[in-house]
Amino acid sequence: MVGIYLSGTGNTKHCLERFLSLLDPGAELIAIESSAASAAIGGNDEIVLAYPTQFSNIPYMVRDFIRNNGDAWKGKKVFCMTTMGLFSGDGTGCAARLLKKYGASVSGGLQLLMPDAVCDSKLLKKSVEENKRIVAAADRRLEKAAEEIRSEGKYPREGLGFAAHLAGLFGQRLWFYGKTADYCKKVKISDDCVGCGSCVKNCPMENLSIKDGKAVSAGRCTMCYRCVSQCPKKAVTILGNRVYEQCRYEKYVPEPADKL
């Protein structure tokens, strides 16, 4: 088993790491932008594909990854895992339907509420304490799912059914389709940018570069929010115009259960 993931602020990576540690401690985690990710599909019969949900859709980078490795999915058993700030609909189903077109067998789906990663908007902002409780609840759900898979062979099917498909389609995807139909070209760099290169280093798309001492975007943003959350000057925004919170997962590492 191998876990392949896209994670912007650390939410998705945490969930996948937790899940695999319970299900298969020897399983490897590979970032989707790594050159090893494509090879990992061919070298493993069982794959967990994890990514953040964007407006009840999957990030365009994840869609490209599935399509670009189309021949490799045939006969593979894939479990889809998504993280969300509030609502996912059929976030897992969007990838599942595409994977099935390439011959993969989708074993299940799990959709997990995690701290909101869109840090250039006030929407869904919560306190650190509230976010710790959200992470702790997600951990409990991961533990339950892993136990049911281990003991009963029962995989959760969240986001894969027809009702979830309708919820995702009419709840968000139709209204916000333009935001996820292609790579985003709306990365904004303010005059606060000092050209430190943090965004360039962290971008999974190699979309950013430094020119004349300032970061510039090439128009191929997958909206993972790494650049926004990692910028020390809060100079990068995507959907909004101001960074209200540096939403890195490290700020929300949960305390031991007996302290929550």
C-alpha positions in Angstrom: 0.0 0.0 0.0 1.1 3.6 -0.7 -0.4 7.0 0.0 -0.2 9.7 -2.6 -1.3 13.2 -1.5 -1.7 16.8 -2.2 -1.5 18.9 0.9 -1.3 22.7 1.2 -1.3 23.6 4.8 -0.7 20.1 6.2 -4.3 19.0 6.9 -4.4 16.3 4.2 -0.9 15.0 4.9 -1.8 14.7 8.6 -4.9 12.7 7.9 -3.2 10.4 5.4 -0.3 9.8 7.7 -2.6 9.0 10.6 -4.7 6.7 8.5 -1.8 4.7 7.1 -0.1 4.4 10.5 -3.2 2.6 11.8 -3.9 0.6 8.7 -0.4 -0.2 7.3 2.5 1.2 9.3 5.0 0.3 6.6 3.1 2.2 3.9 5.0 5.0 2.2 3.6 8.6 1.8 4.5 10.4 -1.4 3.7 14.0 -2.3 1.8 14.2 -5.6 4.4 16.6 -7.0 7.2 14.2 -6.3 8.8 12.4 -9.3 8.3 9.2 -7.4 4.5 9.5 -7.3 3.8 8.2 -10.8 6.1 5.2 -10.3 4.4 4.4 -7.0 1.1 3.7 -8.9 2.8 1.0 -10.9 4.6 -0.5 -8.0 1.6 -0.9 -5.7 -1.7 -2.7 -6.0 -3.4 -0.7 -3.3 -3.3 3.1 -3.2 -4.8 5.8 -1.0 -5.2 9.1 -2.9 -5.7 12.1 -0.6 -6.4 15.7 -1.4 -8.3 18.8 -0.2 -11.8 19.4 -1.6 -12.3 22.7 -3.5 -15.9 23.8 -4.0 -17.0 20.1 -4.0 -14.4 19.4 -6.6 -10.9 18.0 -6.8 -7.9 20.3 -7.3 -7.0 20.5 -11.0 -3.5 19.2 -10.2 -5.0 16.0 -8.9 -7.2 15.6 -12.0 -4.1 16.1 -14.2 -2.2 13.5 -12.2 -4.9 11.0 -12.6 -5.2 11.6 -16.4 -1.4 11.8 -17.0 -1.0 8.4 -15.4 -4.1 6.9 -17.1 -2.6 3.6 -18.2 -1.2 2.9 -14.7 -4.5 2.8 -12.8 -5.9 -0.3 -14.5 -6.6 -3.0 -12.0 -5.5 -0.9 -9.0 -7.5 -0.7 -5.8 -7.8 3.0 -4.8 -9.2 4.5 -1.6 -10.1 8.2 -1.9 -9.6 10.6 1.0 -10.6 14.2 1.1 -10.3 17.1 3.6 -12.7 20.0 3.7 -13.3 23.2 5.6 -17.1 22.7 5.8 -18.8 20.9 2.9 -17.5 18.3 0.5 -20.6 16.8 -1.2 -19.0 14.2 -3.5 -15.3 15.4 -3.2 -14.2 11.7 -3.1 -16.6 10.8 -5.9 -15.1 13.3 -8.3 -11.8 11.5 -8.3 -13.5 8.1 -8.0 -15.5 8.5 -11.2 -12.3 9.6 -13.1 -10.3 6.7 -11.7 -12.9 4.2 -12.8 -12.7 5.5 -16.4 -9.0 4.4 -16.3 -9.9 0.9 -14.9 -9.2 1.4 -11.2 -11.4 -0.2 -8.6 -12.5 2.3 -5.9 -12.6 0.6 -2.5 -14.1 3.5 -0.6 -14.1 7.1 0.4 -13.6 9.2 3.5 -14.3 12.9 3.8 -12.8 14.7 6.8 -13.6 18.1 8.3 -10.3 19.8 9.1 -9.3 23.4 9.9 -10.1 25.8 7.1 -7.1 26.4 4.9 -8.4 29.4 2.9 -6.6 32.0 4.9 -7.3 35.0 2.8 -11.0 35.0 3.7 -12.8 35.4 7.0 -15.2 32.6 6.1 -15.0 29.6 8.4 -12.3 31.1 10.6 -12.2 29.5 14.1 -10.1 29.8 17.2 -7.0 27.6 17.7 -8.9 25.7 20.5 -11.8 25.0 18.1 -9.5 23.8 15.4 -7.8 21.5 17.9 -11.2 19.9 18.6 -11.8 19.5 14.9 -8.5 17.7 14.4 -9.2 15.5 17.4 -12.6 14.6 15.9 -11.0 13.8 12.5 -8.4 11.6 14.3 -11.2 9.6 15.9 -13.0 9.1 12.6 -9.7 7.9 11.1 -9.2 5.5 13.9 -12.8 4.1 13.5 -12.4 3.7 9.7 -9.1 2.0 10.0 -10.4 -0.4 12.7 -13.5 -1.3 10.6 -11.3 -2.0 7.6 -8.9 -4.1 9.6 -11.4 -6.1 11.6 -14.4 -6.4 9.2 -13.0 -5.4 5.8 -15.6 -2.7 5.7 -14.6 0.4 3.9 -16.4 3.7 4.3 -18.2 5.0 1.2 -18.5 8.7 1.9 -19.1 10.9 -1.1 -19.4 8.0 -3.6 -23.2 7.6 -3.8 -25.7 9.3 -6.1 -27.1 11.5 -3.3 -23.7 12.8 -2.5 -23.2 13.5 -6.2 -26.3 15.6 -6.3 -25.3 17.4 -3.1 -21.9 18.3 -4.5 -23.2 19.2 -7.9 -26.0 21.5 -6.8 -24.6 22.5 -3.5 -21.3 24.0 -4.8 -19.8 22.7 -8.0 -22.2 24.2 -10.5 -22.1 27.6 -8.8 -18.3 27.7 -8.5 -17.2 25.6 -11.4 -15.2 28.4 -12.9 -12.9 28.4 -9.9 -11.9 24.7 -10.4 -12.3 24.2 -14.2 -8.7 24.9 -14.8 -5.6 26.1 -13.0 -6.2 29.4 -11.2 -4.7 32.6 -12.6 -5.7 34.8 -9.7 -2.6 34.7 -7.5 -1.9 38.2 -6.2 1.4 39.4 -4.9 1.3 42.7 -2.9 4.1 45.3 -2.5 4.8 43.7 0.9 6.7 40.9 -0.9 10.4 41.0 -0.1 11.4 38.3 -2.6 12.4 35.7 0.0 11.5 32.8 -2.2 9.4 30.9 0.3 6.5 30.7 -2.1 8.7 29.5 -4.9 10.2 26.8 -2.8 6.8 25.5 -1.6 4.7 25.7 -4.7 3.9 22.1 -6.0 3.2 23.5 -9.5 6.5 25.5 -9.9 4.1 28.3 -10.7 6.0 31.0 -8.9 9.4 32.6 -9.5 11.3 35.7 -8.4 11.8 38.5 -10.9 13.2 41.9 -10.0 13.1 41.0 -6.3 9.5 40.1 -6.2 7.4 36.9 -6.6 5.4 36.5 -9.8 2.8 33.9 -10.9 2.8 32.0 -14.2 -1.0 31.3 -14.0 -0.8 27.6 -13.1 -2.0 27.7 -9.5 -3.7 24.6 -8.0 -5.0 26.6 -5.0 -3.3 24.5 -2.4 -2.6 27.7 -0.4 1.0 26.8 0.5 2.3 30.1 -0.7 -0.4 32.1 1.1 0.1 30.3 4.4 3.9 30.2 4.3 4.5 33.8 3.3 6.2 35.5 6.2 5.0 38.9 5.0 1.4 37.8 4.2 2.0 39.2 0.7 0.3 36.4 -1.3 -3.5 36.0 -1.7 -5.7 34.0 -4.1 -9.4 34.2 -3.5 -9.3 37.2 -1.1 -7.2 40.4 -0.8 -5.9 40.1 2.8 -4.5 37.3 4.8 -6.3 37.0 8.1 -4.5 34.0 9.5 -1.5 31.9 8.7 -3.3 28.6 8.5 -0.5 26.1 8.7 -1.5 22.7 10.3 1.4 22.9 12.8 -0.6 25.5 14.7 -3.3 23.0 15.3 -1.5 19.9 16.5 -3.9 18.4 19.0 -3.1 17.9 22.6 -3.4 14.5 24.2 -7.0 13.3 24.3 -7.3 13.6 28.1 -6.7 17.4 27.8 -9.3 18.1 25.2 
